[in-house]
């Protein structure tokens, strides 16, 4: 309390708030969201990865990277080779290009296998949604619509993502170190580690967004 001039009533502290001897009530953490090894496929709306789209994009990027390297190396080899050796040099250049493509394609193929062999990436129902916890794992969590603060559409480079942000991040269970490492760049780019692809899915972006709006029924914010 401040000391008022004579004749004036006592005034509350600066800011107009009365002092309180009681701390705010304790809010216990919500129970963690249910975890499953793979998103169930019996839901009304299920989104699966489209490996063909992703493979075509990855293959195009691999060719874009390796072709100039092979071309520069091939020109040098052909200039150094004699007239009688240029046929063998050309075969060597093609073999080198094939080996370079294999080196680049191997990690891409492993990533595509991991993405495609882990089942759906998203599933919707009137009660809530299932979404993967990591892009390359099948493990997923279930969130009721009332526990979701916002579902947004974000884009980074060539990837379009559906981003799910819960009201209380404590609802997410302890998923381990590897999931935390996978989620760190997703949190930095999209603001949440719970994401599902929109443009590399077996359904169109418009169809997925329409299904989210239909099943959520205004129970969470869409942007």
Order of alpha helices (4+ residues) and beta strands (2+ residues): beta-beta-alpha-alpha-beta-beta-beta-beta-beta-alpha-beta-alpha-beta
